[in-house]
Amino acid sequence: MDLEGLTRAFGRAAATRNQMTAAQYFRIALELISRAPCRLLVVGAGKDTELYTRANAGGRTLVLEGHSKWLETIVGLGAEALHVSFQSQVNGPALEPCTVPEGIPPHVLEQSWDVILVDGPEGWRGDLPGRQQSIFLAGQLARGNTTVFLHDYERPLEREFAGLYLRAPDEVHGEEPALAVFRYPA
């Protein structure tokens, strides 16, 4: 593992405004380092993607993202990327029945994932997609020995959908933003 590169990536991620706290990034990085190399699925690319790929050294990191510009920013970080689209909207009615985001090939849905991180799409404004489909996807893919991280758990919709598609969290780190951790034992 490239400890120097990991330290730099951690510093960059933790210095980004309006994102996770340093302690929340540390919790995710600790999980990845302890399980690396693992199969990591990330919903929502960002400036923190480098941290996740470095912490998962030698593992498979797949990022699902709805914005092409974010996909472009993670090229060269060692992660695979898929452009997906979301049909939900924060101010719209909940999708009934809920579906996975469009653009995910069947082999991704059949894959066993060790860690799933839901940090997208955006959900802080009414006209944005929100995370119903991302949380639903995590619930569909979480199997024995999967850890799911859900960022922005303090938001009412994230909590509601977590209750529907995941379960009660095993840990919650922070208040605003909050990071919920769901462990599915083997």
PyRosetta script that sets phi, psi and omega in degrees:
from pyrosetta import init, pose_from_sequence

init()
pose = pose_from_sequence("MDLEGLTRAFGRAAATRNQMTAAQYFRIALELISRAPCRLLVVGAGKDTELYTRANAGGRTLVLEGHSKWLETIVGLGAEALHVSFQSQVNGPALEPCTVPEGIPPHVLEQSWDVILVDGPEGWRGDLPGRQQSIFLAGQLARGNTTVFLHDYERPLEREFAGLYLRAPDEVHGEEPALAVFRYPA")
pose.set_psi(1, 139.2)
pose.set_omega(1, 178.2)
pose.set_phi(2, -86.7)
pose.set_psi(2, 88.8)
pose.set_omega(2, -174.8)
pose.set_phi(3, -63.7)
pose.set_psi(3, -37.2)
pose.set_omega(3, 179.7)
pose.set_phi(4, -65.0)
pose.set_psi(4, -45.6)
pose.set_omega(4, 178.2)
pose.set_phi(5, -64.4)
pose.set_psi(5, -39.3)
pose.set_omega(5, 178.0)
pose.set_phi(6, -63.6)
pose.set_psi(6, -42.2)
pose.set_omega(6, 179.3)
pose.set_phi(7, -63.1)
pose.set_psi(7, -43.2)
pose.set_omega(7, 178.0)
pose.set_phi(8, -63.6)
pose.set_psi(8, -44.0)
pose.set_omega(8, -180.0)
pose.set_phi(9, -63.5)
pose.set_psi(9, -39.1)
pose.set_omega(9, 177.5)
pose.set_phi(10, -62.2)
pose.set_psi(10, -45.4)
pose.set_omega(10, 179.8)
pose.set_phi(11, -60.8)
pose.set_psi(11, -42.6)
pose.set_omega(11, 179.1)
pose.set_phi(12, -65.4)
pose.set_psi(12, -43.6)
pose.set_omega(12, -179.3)
pose.set_phi(13, -63.8)
pose.set_psi(13, -46.4)
pose.set_omega(13, -176.5)
pose.set_phi(14, -68.5)
pose.set_psi(14, -23.1)
pose.set_omega(14, -179.5)
pose.set_phi(15, -86.2)
pose.set_psi(15, -7.1)
pose.set_omega(15, -178.8)
pose.set_phi(16, -75.6)
pose.set_psi(16, 127.7)
pose.set_omega(16, -178.3)
pose.set_phi(17, -71.2)
pose.set_psi(17, 150.2)
pose.set_omega(17, 175.5)
pose.set_phi(18, 61.0)
pose.set_psi(18, 31.2)
pose.set_omega(18, 177.7)
pose.set_phi(19, -120.5)
pose.set_psi(19, -150.2)
pose.set_omega(19, 178.2)
pose.set_phi(20, -76.6)
pose.set_psi(20, 162.8)
pose.set_omega(20, 174.6)
pose.set_phi(21, -80.3)
pose.set_psi(21, 164.1)
pose.set_omega(21, 177.7)
pose.set_phi(22, -58.7)
pose.set_psi(22, -40.1)
pose.set_omega(22, 179.9)
pose.set_phi(23, -64.0)
pose.set_psi(23, -36.6)
pose.set_omega(23, 178.8)
pose.set_phi(24, -69.1)
pose.set_psi(24, -43.6)
pose.set_omega(24, 175.5)
pose.set_phi(25, -60.7)
pose.set_psi(25, -40.3)
pose.set_omega(25, 180.0)
pose.set_phi(26, -61.6)
pose.set_psi(26, -42.0)
pose.set_omega(26, -179.6)
pose.set_phi(27, -61.6)
pose.set_psi(27, -42.9)
pose.set_omega(27, 178.9)
pose.set_phi(28, -67.5)
pose.set_psi(28, -47.0)
pose.set_omega(28, -179.4)
pose.set_phi(29, -60.7)
pose.set_psi(29, -40.1)
pose.set_omega(29, 178.3)
pose.set_phi(30, -60.6)
pose.set_psi(30, -43.6)
pose.set_omega(30, 177.7)
pose.set_phi(31, -61.6)
pose.set_psi(31, -44.9)
pose.set_omega(31, -178.3)
pose.set_phi(32, -66.9)
pose.set_psi(32, -44.8)
pose.set_omega(32, 179.9)
pose.set_phi(33, -61.2)
pose.set_psi(33, -41.9)
pose.set_omega(33, -177.8)
pose.set_phi(34, -70.2)
pose.set_psi(34, -21.2)
pose.set_omega(34, -177.8)
pose.set_phi(35, -108.5)
pose.set_psi(35, -7.9)
pose.set_omega(35, -176.6)
pose.set_phi(36, -65.3)
pose.set_psi(36, 144.9)
pose.set_omega(36, -5.9)
pose.set_phi(37, -77.7)
pose.set_psi(37, 134.3)
pose.set_omega(37, -178.6)
pose.set_phi(38, -133.0)
pose.set_psi(38, -179.9)
pose.set_omega(38, 176.4)
pose.set_phi(39, -102.0)
pose.set_psi(39, 111.0)
pose.set_omega(39, -175.4)
pose.set_phi(40, -114.0)
pose.set_psi(40, 126.5)
pose.set_omega(40, 174.9)
pose.set_phi(41, -112.2)
pose.set_psi(41, 124.2)
pose.set_omega(41, -179.4)
pose.set_phi(42, -117.5)
pose.set_psi(42, 125.6)
pose.set_omega(42, 173.8)
pose.set_phi(43, -103.1)
pose.set_psi(43, 107.9)
pose.set_omega(43, -179.6)
pose.set_phi(44, 110.1)
pose.set_psi(44, 101.9)
pose.set_omega(44, 177.5)
pose.set_phi(45, -77.7)
pose.set_psi(45, 157.1)
pose.set_omega(45, 177.7)
pose.set_phi(46, -172.8)
pose.set_psi(46, -172.6)
pose.set_omega(46, 179.2)
pose.set_phi(47, -67.1)
pose.set_psi(47, -13.4)
pose.set_omega(47, 179.1)
pose.set_phi(48, -90.5)
pose.set_psi(48, -3.6)
pose.set_omega(48, -178.3)
pose.set_phi(49, -60.2)
pose.set_psi(49, -36.0)
pose.set_omega(49, 178.3)
pose.set_phi(50, -60.4)
pose.set_psi(50, -40.0)
pose.set_omega(50, 178.1)
pose.set_phi(51, -58.7)
pose.set_psi(51, -45.3)
pose.set_omega(51, -177.8)
pose.set_phi(52, -66.0)
pose.set_psi(52, -41.9)
pose.set_omega(52, -179.3)
pose.set_phi(53, -68.8)
pose.set_psi(53, -36.9)
pose.set_omega(53, 178.3)
pose.set_phi(54, -70.2)
pose.set_psi(54, -39.9)
pose.set_omega(54, 179.0)
pose.set_phi(55, -68.2)
pose.set_psi(55, -26.3)
pose.set_omega(55, 178.6)
pose.set_phi(56, -100.0)
pose.set_psi(56, 43.3)
pose.set_omega(56, -176.4)
pose.set_phi(57, -53.0)
pose.set_psi(57, 125.8)
pose.set_omega(57, 177.7)
pose.set_phi(58, 83.6)
pose.set_psi(58, -4.8)
pose.set_omega(58, -179.0)
pose.set_phi(59, -96.9)
pose.set_psi(59, -177.9)
pose.set_omega(59, 177.7)
pose.set_phi(60, -99.6)
pose.set_psi(60, 123.1)
pose.set_omega(60, 176.1)
pose.set_phi(61, -119.3)
pose.set_psi(61, 118.9)
pose.set_omega(61, 178.6)
pose.set_phi(62, -116.2)
pose.set_psi(62, 127.1)
pose.set_omega(62, -179.1)
pose.set_phi(63, -110.9)
pose.set_psi(63, 128.0)
pose.set_omega(63, 174.0)
pose.set_phi(64, -102.9)
pose.set_psi(64, 126.7)
pose.set_omega(64, -174.5)
pose.set_phi(65, -145.1)
pose.set_psi(65, 143.8)
pose.set_omega(65, 179.7)
pose.set_phi(66, -95.9)
pose.set_psi(66, -11.9)
pose.set_omega(66, -178.8)
pose.set_phi(67, -110.3)
pose.set_psi(67, 124.4)
pose.set_omega(67, 179.9)
pose.set_phi(68, -60.0)
pose.set_psi(68, -37.3)
pose.set_omega(68, -177.5)
pose.set_phi(69, -62.8)
pose.set_psi(69, -35.4)
pose.set_omega(69, 177.8)
pose.set_phi(70, -71.6)
pose.set_psi(70, -35.3)
pose.set_omega(70, 177.1)
pose.set_phi(71, -62.4)
pose.set_psi(71, -38.5)
pose.set_omega(71, 179.2)
pose.set_phi(72, -64.1)
pose.set_psi(72, -32.9)
pose.set_omega(72, -176.8)
pose.set_phi(73, -72.3)
pose.set_psi(73, -19.2)
pose.set_omega(73, -177.1)
pose.set_phi(74, -101.3)
pose.set_psi(74, 2.3)
pose.set_omega(74, 176.6)
pose.set_phi(75, -60.4)
pose.set_psi(75, 132.6)
pose.set_omega(75, 178.3)
pose.set_phi(76, 90.8)
pose.set_psi(76, 1.2)
pose.set_omega(76, 180.0)
pose.set_phi(77, -91.4)
pose.set_psi(77, -4.1)
pose.set_omega(77, -179.8)
pose.set_phi(78, 91.5)
pose.set_psi(78, 9.2)
pose.set_omega(78, 178.1)
pose.set_phi(79, -104.9)
pose.set_psi(79, 148.0)
pose.set_omega(79, 169.0)
pose.set_phi(80, -82.1)
pose.set_psi(80, 154.7)
pose.set_omega(80, -179.6)
pose.set_phi(81, -140.2)
pose.set_psi(81, 141.3)
pose.set_omega(81, 175.6)
pose.set_phi(82, -128.6)
pose.set_psi(82, 133.0)
pose.set_omega(82, 174.3)
pose.set_phi(83, -83.9)
pose.set_psi(83, 123.1)
pose.set_omega(83, 179.7)
pose.set_phi(84, -125.3)
pose.set_psi(84, 164.7)
pose.set_omega(84, 176.3)
pose.set_phi(85, -128.7)
pose.set_psi(85, 146.8)
pose.set_omega(85, -176.3)
pose.set_phi(86, -111.8)
pose.set_psi(86, 138.4)
pose.set_omega(86, -178.8)
pose.set_phi(87, -100.8)
pose.set_psi(87, -11.3)
pose.set_omega(87, -177.3)
pose.set_phi(88, -80.8)
pose.set_psi(88, 165.7)
pose.set_omega(88, 176.0)
pose.set_phi(89, -148.0)
pose.set_psi(89, 137.8)
pose.set_omega(89, -176.0)
pose.set_phi(90, -53.4)
pose.set_psi(90, -48.5)
pose.set_omega(90, -178.6)
pose.set_phi(91, -84.6)
pose.set_psi(91, -4.0)
pose.set_omega(91, -179.6)
pose.set_phi(92, -88.0)
pose.set_psi(92, 174.1)
pose.set_omega(92, 176.8)
pose.set_phi(93, -69.1)
pose.set_psi(93, 151.9)
pose.set_omega(93, 176.4)
pose.set_phi(94, -63.0)
pose.set_psi(94, 143.8)
pose.set_omega(94, 177.8)
pose.set_phi(95, -69.7)
pose.set_psi(95, 124.1)
pose.set_omega(95, 178.1)
pose.set_phi(96, -130.3)
pose.set_psi(96, 112.2)
pose.set_omega(96, -5.9)
pose.set_phi(97, -76.8)
pose.set_psi(97, 156.4)
pose.set_omega(97, 178.1)
pose.set_phi(98, -73.7)
pose.set_psi(98, 149.6)
pose.set_omega(98, 178.1)
pose.set_phi(99, -128.6)
pose.set_psi(99, 164.3)
pose.set_omega(99, 174.3)
pose.set_phi(100, -75.5)
pose.set_psi(100, 157.6)
pose.set_omega(100, 177.6)
pose.set_phi(101, -56.9)
pose.set_psi(101, 147.7)
pose.set_omega(101, 179.1)
pose.set_phi(102, -72.5)
pose.set_psi(102, 142.3)
pose.set_omega(102, 176.5)
pose.set_phi(103, 103.7)
pose.set_psi(103, 3.0)
pose.set_omega(103, 179.2)
pose.set_phi(104, -92.6)
pose.set_psi(104, 117.9)
pose.set_omega(104, 180.0)
pose.set_phi(105, -70.1)
pose.set_psi(105, 153.7)
pose.set_omega(105, -177.4)
pose.set_phi(106, -54.3)
pose.set_psi(106, -37.0)
pose.set_omega(106, -177.5)
pose.set_phi(107, -63.0)
pose.set_psi(107, -27.4)
pose.set_omega(107, 176.9)
pose.set_phi(108, -71.0)
pose.set_psi(108, -39.1)
pose.set_omega(108, -179.6)
pose.set_phi(109, -72.0)
pose.set_psi(109, -24.3)
pose.set_omega(109, 179.6)
pose.set_phi(110, -88.9)
pose.set_psi(110, -14.6)
pose.set_omega(110, -178.2)
pose.set_phi(111, -68.7)
pose.set_psi(111, 146.1)
pose.set_omega(111, 171.9)
pose.set_phi(112, -88.2)
pose.set_psi(112, 127.0)
pose.set_omega(112, -178.4)
pose.set_phi(113, -111.6)
pose.set_psi(113, 131.8)
pose.set_omega(113, 179.0)
pose.set_phi(114, -78.9)
pose.set_psi(114, -41.7)
pose.set_omega(114, -178.9)
pose.set_phi(115, -134.7)
pose.set_psi(115, 134.1)
pose.set_omega(115, 175.9)
pose.set_phi(116, -124.7)
pose.set_psi(116, 126.9)
pose.set_omega(116, 179.6)
pose.set_phi(117, -116.1)
pose.set_psi(117, 118.0)
pose.set_omega(117, 177.9)
pose.set_phi(118, -103.5)
pose.set_psi(118, 107.8)
pose.set_omega(118, 178.7)
pose.set_phi(119, -137.5)
pose.set_psi(119, 29.4)
pose.set_omega(119, 179.8)
pose.set_phi(120, -174.3)
pose.set_psi(120, 168.3)
pose.set_omega(120, -3.7)
pose.set_phi(121, -75.1)
pose.set_psi(121, -174.4)
pose.set_omega(121, -178.0)
pose.set_phi(122, -61.2)
pose.set_psi(122, 148.9)
pose.set_omega(122, 178.8)
pose.set_phi(123, -148.5)
pose.set_psi(123, 20.2)
pose.set_omega(123, -174.6)
pose.set_phi(124, -91.2)
pose.set_psi(124, -1.2)
pose.set_omega(124, 179.6)
pose.set_phi(125, -139.9)
pose.set_psi(125, 150.3)
pose.set_omega(125, -173.0)
pose.set_phi(126, -60.1)
pose.set_psi(126, -29.5)
pose.set_omega(126, -177.1)
pose.set_phi(127, -90.1)
pose.set_psi(127, 4.4)
pose.set_omega(127, -180.0)
pose.set_phi(128, -91.1)
pose.set_psi(128, 162.9)
pose.set_omega(128, -175.8)
pose.set_phi(129, -65.2)
pose.set_psi(129, -33.8)
pose.set_omega(129, -174.4)
pose.set_phi(130, 73.3)
pose.set_psi(130, -176.2)
pose.set_omega(130, -169.2)
pose.set_phi(131, -114.8)
pose.set_psi(131, 17.7)
pose.set_omega(131, 179.5)
pose.set_phi(132, -55.0)
pose.set_psi(132, -51.8)
pose.set_omega(132, -176.5)
pose.set_phi(133, -68.3)
pose.set_psi(133, -34.8)
pose.set_omega(133, 178.6)
pose.set_phi(134, -65.7)
pose.set_psi(134, -42.9)
pose.set_omega(134, 179.9)
pose.set_phi(135, -69.3)
pose.set_psi(135, -39.1)
pose.set_omega(135, 175.5)
pose.set_phi(136, -59.0)
pose.set_psi(136, -46.7)
pose.set_omega(136, 178.6)
pose.set_phi(137, -57.9)
pose.set_psi(137, -46.8)
pose.set_omega(137, 179.1)
pose.set_phi(138, -58.9)
pose.set_psi(138, -41.7)
pose.set_omega(138, 178.6)
pose.set_phi(139, -64.4)
pose.set_psi(139, -35.1)
pose.set_omega(139, 178.9)
pose.set_phi(140, -71.7)
pose.set_psi(140, -31.9)
pose.set_omega(140, -174.3)
pose.set_phi(141, -95.4)
pose.set_psi(141, -16.8)
pose.set_omega(141, -178.2)
pose.set_phi(142, -70.1)
pose.set_psi(142, 120.8)
pose.set_omega(142, 179.1)
pose.set_phi(143, -128.5)
pose.set_psi(143, -173.6)
pose.set_omega(143, 178.0)
pose.set_phi(144, -52.8)
pose.set_psi(144, 130.6)
pose.set_omega(144, 177.6)
pose.set_phi(145, 75.4)
pose.set_psi(145, 23.8)
pose.set_omega(145, 175.0)
pose.set_phi(146, -101.0)
pose.set_psi(146, 138.8)
pose.set_omega(146, 171.1)
pose.set_phi(147, -112.2)
pose.set_psi(147, 128.6)
pose.set_omega(147, 178.5)
pose.set_phi(148, -111.9)
pose.set_psi(148, 130.5)
pose.set_omega(148, 173.3)
pose.set_phi(149, -109.5)
pose.set_psi(149, 133.4)
pose.set_omega(149, 177.9)
pose.set_phi(150, -126.1)
pose.set_psi(150, 112.1)
pose.set_omega(150, 178.9)
pose.set_phi(151, -84.9)
pose.set_psi(151, 153.0)
pose.set_omega(151, -178.7)
pose.set_phi(152, 67.9)
pose.set_psi(152, 35.8)
pose.set_omega(152, -179.8)
pose.set_phi(153, -64.7)
pose.set_psi(153, -15.4)
pose.set_omega(153, 178.7)
pose.set_phi(154, -72.6)
pose.set_psi(154, -17.6)
pose.set_omega(154, 179.3)
pose.set_phi(155, -71.1)
pose.set_psi(155, 138.0)
pose.set_omega(155, -178.4)
pose.set_phi(156, -56.7)
pose.set_psi(156, -41.7)
pose.set_omega(156, -178.6)
pose.set_phi(157, -68.4)
pose.set_psi(157, -39.1)
pose.set_omega(157, 178.5)
pose.set_phi(158, -62.1)
pose.set_psi(158, -42.7)
pose.set_omega(158, 177.5)
pose.set_phi(159, -62.9)
pose.set_psi(159, -44.8)
pose.set_omega(159, -179.0)
pose.set_phi(160, -61.0)
pose.set_psi(160, -48.3)
pose.set_omega(160, -177.5)
pose.set_phi(161, -70.4)
pose.set_psi(161, -32.5)
pose.set_omega(161, 174.6)
pose.set_phi(162, -62.2)
pose.set_psi(162, -41.3)
pose.set_omega(162, 177.7)
pose.set_phi(163, -64.0)
pose.set_psi(163, -34.2)
pose.set_omega(163, 179.6)
pose.set_phi(164, -76.5)
pose.set_psi(164, -44.1)
pose.set_omega(164, -168.2)
pose.set_phi(165, -108.2)
pose.set_psi(165, -17.5)
pose.set_omega(165, 178.8)
pose.set_phi(166, -113.7)
pose.set_psi(166, -106.5)
pose.set_omega(166, 175.7)
pose.set_phi(167, -178.4)
pose.set_psi(167, -168.5)
pose.set_omega(167, 176.9)
pose.set_phi(168, -67.6)
pose.set_psi(168, 139.1)
pose.set_omega(168, -179.6)
pose.set_phi(169, -69.9)
pose.set_psi(169, 150.9)
pose.set_omega(169, 174.8)
pose.set_phi(170, -81.3)
pose.set_psi(170, -28.7)
pose.set_omega(170, 179.8)
pose.set_phi(171, -145.8)
pose.set_psi(171, 149.9)
pose.set_omega(171, 169.4)
pose.set_phi(172, -134.2)
pose.set_psi(172, 126.0)
pose.set_omega(172, -178.7)
pose.set_phi(173, -112.5)
pose.set_psi(173, 119.0)
pose.set_omega(173, 179.0)
pose.set_phi(174, 86.3)
pose.set_psi(174, 173.0)
pose.set_omega(174, -179.4)
pose.set_phi(175, -117.7)
pose.set_psi(175, -46.7)
pose.set_omega(175, 178.4)
pose.set_phi(176, -150.7)
pose.set_psi(176, 94.5)
pose.set_omega(176, 9.3)
pose.set_phi(177, -82.2)
pose.set_psi(177, 157.1)
pose.set_omega(177, 177.2)
pose.set_phi(178, -113.0)
pose.set_psi(178, 142.8)
pose.set_omega(178, 176.5)
pose.set_phi(179, -116.8)
pose.set_psi(179, 116.4)
pose.set_omega(179, 178.4)
pose.set_phi(180, -97.3)
pose.set_psi(180, 142.4)
pose.set_omega(180, -179.8)
pose.set_phi(181, -122.0)
pose.set_psi(181, 127.4)
pose.set_omega(181, 179.1)
pose.set_phi(182, -119.4)
pose.set_psi(182, 119.2)
pose.set_omega(182, 179.4)
pose.set_phi(183, -107.8)
pose.set_psi(183, 129.3)
pose.set_omega(183, 177.1)
pose.set_phi(184, -109.6)
pose.set_psi(184, 102.6)
pose.set_omega(184, -175.3)
pose.set_phi(185, -66.0)
pose.set_psi(185, 155.8)
pose.set_omega(185, -179.5)
pose.set_phi(186, -67.2)
pose.dump_pdb("model.pdb")
